[in-house]
Structure formats: C-alpha cells, structure tokens
Amino acid sequence: MAKTPTGKNTSGRGTRDLTVKVRTAKGRTISSTRWLERQLNDPYVKRARAEGYRGRAAFKIMELDDRFRFLVPGARVVDLGCAPGGWCQVAVPRINALGDKPGTLVLSGTGSMAWAQNGADIVRVGGWGHGFGDEGSAYWIGHRAVTLLSHALDGRLDAPEFTRAMLKLIGIADRRDPDKALTEWFYALPHPRPMLAALAQGIDGLAASGDTTALRIFDEAADELAALVRTARKRCPQAGDIWSYAGGSFASPALKAAMTARLGTPVPPALPPIGGAVWRAAKMAGWPIDAAWISRLAASLANFKPASINLHAVDER
C-alpha cells in the first residue's frame, strides 16, 4: 500500500501528490518521465490493473453510465479510437451479458447494479453511484471493512485478528496511535472510491483464511446484491429465476458462495467481454448464431490473453 501523500508536488490529475518517483530519466524525455510518474501514482491505473481493465478510462465510463444509464442491454455501441480498449471492456458486459435469454444480471465491480430482461422489457435497479451507496460493490466492501475497523478500535467490535490485518492492509500497522492514524489515512485519500474498492481483494484474502469478520462483510454484500436481483425480478417477472454475474468482485469465492446460497446456482458468463463484443458484431451482421457457435467461440477464447500495452505509447484519457 502506498504511503499517504505528504509532499506538495502534485501529479497534474487533480491534487494527488507524487509518492513514487522515477529513479532515472535515462533515455526518456522530460515529458515522458513526468507522464510515467503520473501513471505510477494514479489510483485509477492501479485499480485498472487489479481488475484487469486495459486503461484507467474504464472507470470514467462506469461513472458516466452510473449517472446517465445509457449502457442498457441490447444497446449498440460504436467505440471510435478505442485503444487500449478499457471502454469496450466495460460496455460489453453491461449491454449484453445474458445475450437474448431472459434472466437477471448482477454487476459488482467498483459500483453495483442489476438488470432483468425478457425480450423488449429491460429493468435496471441500483447503479446510483457511491454517493448513494453502491451496495455490495468493491467500494462498499472496502468502506464496510474500514467502518468495522473503526468499531474494533473503539471497542464496539471484538475482532483482534481482523484489526491487525486491516491495519497492515492499509499501511498503518506501525503507528502508535491507530485511531488517529486511521482518521488521517481515510481523510487524506485523494480518490476514495477506487482506493477503498482496491481493499476488497485483500479483504477477500482474509475471508479465504477464515476470518469471521471478513466473511461477515461478504455475507452482507451478498444480501445487498441479492436484494438488487430480487427487486429487478419483481419489476420484470418474465425474466424468471436465471441469473448471471459480471464485475471484478465476483472473483471472490466468498461472494460467489454467499450469492449462490441466496439465489441458487448462477449461469456463468458464456463469454468473456471480448467474446461478447464478437457475439454482438456477428448478430448485427446477421450471422446465424446458435449454442454451438457460442461454444466454439468460447473455446477459441479460452486461452486468449490480451497483448500487453506499452504505457509510453498509449495514454487513454
């Protein structure tokens, strides 16, 4: 975890301070060195790497869609000049994770929401953004963990192992006054949403080790996400009981298990995001698409790994 910024040399993106500096500028121009320093200190870049997005701009389109709700299932999206492709990675699962099948999709990444669909009927629940809650999202999981940490520090929660692990996770385990250190750390976060969301992976590790407080957090997250699904189903009853998922939070076995206990076994995403893009393009082109075609496409993409991106060559703004 990077230390809390203390200097005055900001990066140029907001008021974030530089905590990591390029040690040598050999072979680089001044502008290239400054750009690399911005990347190294950008919480959205770190979050994009953690969740597998091709660029930091993925979070921009998430926030735009959370506010304006334009990425609805069945929508047609043309992304001009899309390299390195972060926007496409967000758009594809949001517009068509279930294909033409009736059912409900629940998303939990940095934000959270659910869609229910059946033919022309599409219902969306949640997705109001972190200011309203984003219940069950990675941000919510991180924020809930920090809240419970504060309860443990002031005596409202008896969870010594969780407390030690969380203090270490956020980088203040060596501070003499953890109460003051937690407050200073939290209110100094230059970008609270992605930085709190980034804690979810570490909290999942605690859950995997059997920590009861971490498991409780994922149970509560599952309660919130299941409520989104049930509400979407209520508003679109023809969607039926089929449900699927998308978003980085579902990499957590604890969250998946808790959701399965509440909603039954999900239908795994038939295709990765790039496969969904191929599916949509083929459908728009009028190709005959059936289950066998989708299976062949899934098999061909099973070992697909996106090419690495040269950060000096591409800056997706």
N, C-alpha and C positions, 0 to 999 in steps of 0.2 A: 504494500500500500504506500503510495507516495505521501511524503510528509506534507502537513498543512502549509500552504504557501505563506511566506513571511516577507518576501522581498517586494520591491517596487517595480521590477522590470516586467511589465505585462506583455502578453503574447500578441496582442492586437485583435484577438477574438474575445470581446467582452473585456472583463477586468481580471482575467485569470493570470496569476503570477507564474513565471517560469521556475519550476523546481528541478527540471532536468535540462542540462545544457550540453550541447555537442562539444566533445572534448577537443576535437581537431577540425579545422576547416580546410585541411589539405585537399586540393583537387576540387573544392566547391567554391562557387561564387558566394558573396555575402548574402544575396537574396535567398539562395538555396539553403544556406546554413540557417538563416532565420526561419525559413519555412519548415525545415526539419525540426527545429526546436519547438515550433508551434505544434507540430504533429505529435511529438513526444510528450507534450504536456496537455494535450487536448483530451478531456474525459470522454468525449463522444467517439474519438478514434479508438480509445482503449475499449469502450463498450462495444463498438462495432466488431473489433477483433474477437472479443469474448463471445459474442453471439453469432459470429460467422458472417457478418454483413460485409460487402465489398467496399463500403465507404461510409464516412460519418453522416453523409447526407440522408442515409436511410432514416435517421431519427427526425429529420426535417419533414419528410413526407408523412411519417407517423403522426407528428403533431398537427400537421395540416389536415390530415384525414380525421383525426380525433375531433378537430374543431368543426370542419365543414362537411364531413361524411360523404365524400364523393366516390370512394372506392367500394362500391356495392357489388355483391355477387352478380355476375353476368355482364358487368360493365366492360367496355372495350377501351383499352389503354394503349396509346402510342407514346413511347418514350424516345424522344429525339436526342441524339448525342448522349447515350445512356452510360458510356464507360465511366467508372468501372462496374456499374450495374446495381448499386445499392437500392435505388428506387424500384427497379424491377423485382428485386427480392422481396420487398415489402408489398408491392402491388399485387403480384401473382397470387399469393395465398389469400389475400383479402378479397379479391374479386371472384375467386373460384376454387376453393379448397374442396368442395364437395362435387364439382362437376355439375351434371344435370340431375343428380339424385336428390330427393327430398331429405332433409336432415338438418342438424344444427352444428355449427362450427363455433368453437370457443377459442379465443385467442388470448394468450398470456405471454407477453414479451415485456418491454418496458411499460406498456399500457395493457388494458384488458377490455374485451367486449365479446359479444356473442351474436351470431346471425342464425336465423332459422329461415329455410326456404322450401318452397314447393311450387315449381313452375314459375309463374309470374309473381307469386307472393313472396316478398322478402321482408323480414323484420330484423331490426338491429336493436340490441339492448346494451347499454353501457357505452364505453368509449368516450366518456365525458372529459377525460384528462385528469392529471394528477391533482389539480386544484380541487376537484370534486371527489377524488378517491382513487380511481383506477384499481378497485378492489381485486385482489387476487393476482395482480401483476408482479413482476420482479421488483418494481419500485415499491409496491405495497409490502412485499415480503421484507425488503430491506428496511423500510420505515418501521414496520411492526417489530422487527428484531431490535432496532435501536430503541424503540419505545419500551420493550420488555427489559432491555439492558438498563435503562434508567430506573425501572421499577426494582430491578435487582440491586442497584447501587444504593437506593434509598430505603430498602428493606421491605418493599411491597411484594417481592418475589424471591423465593429461596431457590436459587439456581446458580451455585458457585462455579460449576464447570462451564456452563453456558456463558457466565460473566467473564471468566478468564479467556475463553475462546474468542468472544466478541471483542474484548479489549485488544487482543492480539490482532484480530482481523482488521480492525480499523486503525491499528498502528499506535495505540496509546497505552500499551501494557506496561511500559516502563515509567509511566508518570506517577508521581507520589500522590496526587490528588485526582483520582479518576473521575469524580463528579465534575470538577471544574474542567478537566481535560476533555470530557465528552461534550460538554456545552460548547467549549471553544472550537472543538473539531466540527461539530454539527453546524454552527452558525458561520463558520469560515468556509463551508463548502461552496465553491464558485458555481457549480452546476449540480444542485442537489438531486435532481431527478435521475440522471444517468449514474451518478456516483452512488446513490443509495441502491439503485437497481443492480449495480455491479456487485453488491454484497450478497445477492441471492445465491450465487454459485458457492460461496464459502459457507453459507447457512445450510445449503443442501449437503455439503460435506459433513457438517455437524449432525444433520439428520441421519445420514448414512452410517455414522458412528454410533447411533442410538440415543443421541441427546434428546431428552423428552421435551425440552422447551422448543428446540428447532422443529421436532416432529409436530408439536402443537401449532407452530406457525404455518406449516404446510397444510395441516388439517383445516385451519381457519381460512387459508387461501382457497382450499378446495370448496369450503362452504360458500364462499363468495362467488366463485366461478360457477358452481353448480346452480346457484340462485339465478345467475345470468341465463344459463341454459334453460332452466325451468320456466323463467319468465318469457323467454323467446318462444318456447314451445306453446305456452299458454296463449300467446298472441297469434301464433301461427300453428294451430293444432294439426294441420295437414302435414306438417313436417315430420311427424312421427317420432319414434324413440331413437333413431340413428343419430349418433354424434361423433364428431371428429375434433381434432385439435391442431393448433399451429402456434408457433412462438417459442422462443428460447427457454421459457420457464418449464416447458414440458420435457426438457432434457433431465429434469429431476425425477428419479424413480419414486421419491416420496410423494410428490404431487400427483404423478400418474396413478399411483396406487390409491391415493385418497379420492381422486376423481372417479376411478373405477368402482370403488366401494359405494359411491353416491349415485352414479348414473349408469352403471353397468359397463361392460367392455366396449371401448371405443372402436370405431373403424379407423385404422391407421391411415394417415395420408397416403393415397395411392401413388403420388409422385412428389418428388422434391420440387422446390419453386421453379427451377429451370424446366422441369418436366411439365409443370402446369402451364408455363409460357408456350411450350411446344404444342401442348394439347389445345390451347386457345387458338394459336395460329392455324393449326390443322382444321379446327372446327370452322373458323372464319373462312378458310379456303374451300370448304365444302367437302373435305375428305370424309370417307366412311370410317367412323370411329366406333369400335366396339371394345369389349373387355379384353379380348385377345390382343388388340392393338395397344391398349394401355399397358398390358402386362409386358409386351415386348419392349415398349419404351422404358418402362421401369427397370427391366433387366439390363438394357443397354446403358442406363444411367447409374446403375448400382455402384460402380467403382469410379464414377466421374468425380474429379476434383478440379475446382476452378483454378485456372492459372494464377500464379501469384502476381500481384500488382506492384509495379515499380513506383514507389511513393514519390520519387523525384520526377516521374514522367506524367503522372495524373494527379490532379487535385480536384476532386469532385466537391464543388462548393454548393 
